[in-house]
Structure formats: structure tokens, C-alpha cells
Amino acid sequence: MFVAINYIRCKEDYQERFEELFKTRAGAIDQMPGFMNMHVLKPSNAGDEYLVVSHWENEHAFKAWTQSDAFLEGHKRGFADIAKAREEGKEPPMKSTFRTYHLLSR
């Protein structure tokens, strides 16, 4: 099994929007070959990162997702928010960092 964790830091005034994006997501990832499940973890402490934890059958399946049209479609609203902020000369409302892991055992 392969696990990808997206660490997302949101500006305080963007957190509600970020949560709404996930609640109303397109679900494109759900149809991807090799996708197993995903959990979005909301931080308990102010200022901490959201974690988006996805489980995959293997690394190849995850990489195929990140390079797919479905990935772009699934993230287009968040990408648009970031682009708008940059166009206005503002700091992006969120920043993310992916880290990936191989599961040692089940």
C-alpha cells in the first residue's frame, strides 16, 4: 500500500472555504484505478495544517492520479482561488506540501 499525505496550511479567513471545497468535491479521485480511500483531517489547534490522507494500491496509481485530467478537474476551484490571489498581488490563501509513504505492514 502507498499513502500520500497532503499537508495544507490555510489562512484563517480561508478555512471555511477550504472545508466547503472538500464537502462539495467532484469525487474524481474515487474513480481512479488503484485508489482505496481518503480522509481529510481538520486540525484541533488553530494554525495547524489540515491533512488529506489518501491510500493507494501502489505508487504508480498515485502518480497516475497526479498527472491526470481528473486531478486538474478535482482541484480546479482551489487552483482558481490561488491564481486569483496571485493576480491581485496577494499571498495565496493556502499552501500545500505532499509527502508520500510506503506502508511497512498491514
C-alpha atoms as a printed R data frame, in Angstrom:
    type eleno elety resid chain resno       x      y       z
1   ATOM     1    CA   MET     A     1   0.000  0.000   0.000
2   ATOM     2    CA   PHE     A     2   1.083  3.557  -0.742
3   ATOM     3    CA   VAL     A     3  -0.009  6.579   1.301
4   ATOM     4    CA   ALA     A     4   0.059 10.202   0.203
5   ATOM     5    CA   ILE     A     5  -0.438 12.959   2.742
6   ATOM     6    CA   ASN     A     6  -1.099 16.495   1.617
7   ATOM     7    CA   TYR     A     7  -0.273 18.963   4.404
8   ATOM     8    CA   ILE     A     8  -2.382 22.070   3.785
9   ATOM     9    CA   ARG     A     9  -1.951 25.328   5.643
10  ATOM    10    CA   CYS     A    10  -4.854 27.753   5.175
11  ATOM    11    CA   LYS     A    11  -5.119 31.380   6.084
12  ATOM    12    CA   GLU     A    12  -7.648 31.739   8.872
13  ATOM    13    CA   ASP     A    13 -10.152 33.573   6.677
14  ATOM    14    CA   TYR     A    14  -9.932 30.799   4.040
15  ATOM    15    CA   GLN     A    15 -10.569 27.794   6.284
16  ATOM    16    CA   GLU     A    16 -14.345 27.803   5.813
17  ATOM    17    CA   ARG     A    17 -13.914 27.969   2.025
18  ATOM    18    CA   PHE     A    18 -11.343 25.155   2.112
19  ATOM    19    CA   GLU     A    19 -13.696 22.911   4.086
20  ATOM    20    CA   GLU     A    20 -16.547 23.703   1.700
21  ATOM    21    CA   LEU     A    21 -14.368 22.718  -1.274
22  ATOM    22    CA   PHE     A    22 -13.883 19.285   0.261
23  ATOM    23    CA   LYS     A    23 -17.516 18.865   1.257
24  ATOM    24    CA   THR     A    24 -18.602 19.605  -2.316
25  ATOM    25    CA   ARG     A    25 -15.713 17.922  -4.127
26  ATOM    26    CA   ALA     A    26 -16.225 16.417  -7.569
27  ATOM    27    CA   GLY     A    27 -15.196 12.947  -6.400
28  ATOM    28    CA   ALA     A    28 -12.863 12.483  -9.358
29  ATOM    29    CA   ILE     A    29 -10.335 10.634  -7.211
30  ATOM    30    CA   ASP     A    30 -12.905  7.998  -6.245
31  ATOM    31    CA   GLN     A    31 -12.950  6.609  -9.787
32  ATOM    32    CA   MET     A    32  -9.185  6.378 -10.237
33  ATOM    33    CA   PRO     A    33  -7.654  2.915 -10.635
34  ATOM    34    CA   GLY     A    34  -5.748  1.955  -7.507
35  ATOM    35    CA   PHE     A    35  -7.467  4.478  -5.225
36  ATOM    36    CA   MET     A    36  -8.556  2.943  -1.926
37  ATOM    37    CA   ASN     A    37  -9.781  5.733   0.356
38  ATOM    38    CA   MET     A    38  -9.186  9.252   1.607
39  ATOM    39    CA   HIS     A    39  -9.590 11.077   4.900
40  ATOM    40    CA   VAL     A    40  -9.465 14.825   5.473
41  ATOM    41    CA   LEU     A    41  -8.285 15.690   8.969
42  ATOM    42    CA   LYS     A    42  -9.180 19.082  10.434
43  ATOM    43    CA   PRO     A    43  -6.631 20.438  12.892
44  ATOM    44    CA   SER     A    44  -7.595 20.650  16.547
45  ATOM    45    CA   ASN     A    45  -5.267 23.582  17.158
46  ATOM    46    CA   ALA     A    46  -5.543 26.943  15.417
47  ATOM    47    CA   GLY     A    47  -2.787 27.450  12.882
48  ATOM    48    CA   ASP     A    48  -2.055 23.751  12.381
49  ATOM    49    CA   GLU     A    49  -2.307 22.094   8.970
50  ATOM    50    CA   TYR     A    50  -5.161 20.141   7.502
51  ATOM    51    CA   LEU     A    51  -4.103 16.660   6.439
52  ATOM    52    CA   VAL     A    52  -5.513 14.966   3.370
53  ATOM    53    CA   VAL     A    53  -4.541 11.306   3.669
54  ATOM    54    CA   SER     A    54  -5.106  9.087   0.651
55  ATOM    55    CA   HIS     A    55  -4.420  5.373   0.393
56  ATOM    56    CA   TRP     A    56  -3.450  3.750  -2.890
57  ATOM    57    CA   GLU     A    57  -2.708  0.230  -4.042
58  ATOM    58    CA   ASN     A    58   0.727  1.392  -5.192
59  ATOM    59    CA   GLU     A    59   2.846  4.419  -6.021
60  ATOM    60    CA   HIS     A    60   2.167  4.100  -9.739
61  ATOM    61    CA   ALA     A    61  -1.594  4.551  -9.175
62  ATOM    62    CA   PHE     A    62  -0.980  7.685  -7.096
63  ATOM    63    CA   LYS     A    63   1.358  9.196  -9.698
64  ATOM    64    CA   ALA     A    64  -1.158  8.435 -12.438
65  ATOM    65    CA   TRP     A    65  -3.743 10.398 -10.422
66  ATOM    66    CA   THR     A    66  -1.493 13.441 -10.009
67  ATOM    67    CA   GLN     A    67  -0.810 13.507 -13.759
68  ATOM    68    CA   SER     A    68  -4.419 13.009 -14.851
69  ATOM    69    CA   ASP     A    69  -7.034 15.396 -16.211
70  ATOM    70    CA   ALA     A    70  -9.229 14.212 -13.325
71  ATOM    71    CA   PHE     A    71  -6.664 15.610 -10.852
72  ATOM    72    CA   LEU     A    72  -6.847 19.033 -12.505
73  ATOM    73    CA   GLU     A    73 -10.634 18.858 -12.571
74  ATOM    74    CA   GLY     A    74 -10.803 17.839  -8.930
75  ATOM    75    CA   HIS     A    75  -8.604 20.730  -7.839
76  ATOM    76    CA   LYS     A    76  -9.661 23.469 -10.251
77  ATOM    77    CA   ARG     A    77 -11.644 25.537  -7.726
78  ATOM    78    CA   GLY     A    78  -8.773 25.641  -5.239
79  ATOM    79    CA   PHE     A    79  -6.266 26.333  -8.012
80  ATOM    80    CA   ALA     A    80  -8.527 29.195  -9.193
81  ATOM    81    CA   ASP     A    81  -8.565 30.695  -5.680
82  ATOM    82    CA   ILE     A    82  -4.756 30.609  -5.599
83  ATOM    83    CA   ALA     A    83  -4.470 32.126  -9.086
84  ATOM    84    CA   LYS     A    84  -6.912 34.914  -8.192
85  ATOM    85    CA   ALA     A    85  -4.913 35.839  -5.094
86  ATOM    86    CA   ARG     A    86  -1.689 35.955  -7.131
87  ATOM    87    CA   GLU     A    87  -3.352 38.112  -9.820
88  ATOM    88    CA   GLU     A    88  -4.383 40.538  -7.079
89  ATOM    89    CA   GLY     A    89  -0.832 40.586  -5.721
90  ATOM    90    CA   LYS     A    90  -1.877 38.784  -2.547
91  ATOM    91    CA   GLU     A    91  -0.395 35.799  -0.792
92  ATOM    92    CA   PRO     A    92  -2.180 32.536  -1.727
93  ATOM    93    CA   PRO     A    93  -4.951 31.588   0.738
94  ATOM    94    CA   MET     A    94  -3.468 28.115   1.173
95  ATOM    95    CA   LYS     A    95  -0.222 26.273   0.664
96  ATOM    96    CA   SER     A    96   0.256 22.549   0.397
97  ATOM    97    CA   THR     A    97   3.065 20.047   0.625
98  ATOM    98    CA   PHE     A    98   2.787 16.411  -0.421
99  ATOM    99    CA   ARG     A    99   4.675 13.698   1.396
100 ATOM   100    CA   THR     A   100   4.440 10.069   0.434
101 ATOM   101    CA   TYR     A   101   4.941  6.855   2.350
102 ATOM   102    CA   HIS     A   102   5.087  3.119   1.791
103 ATOM   103    CA   LEU     A   103   3.217  1.064   4.368
104 ATOM   104    CA   LEU     A   104   5.549 -1.361   6.117
105 ATOM   105    CA   SER     A   105   2.783 -3.775   7.108
106 ATOM   106    CA   ARG     A   106  -0.990 -4.113   7.121
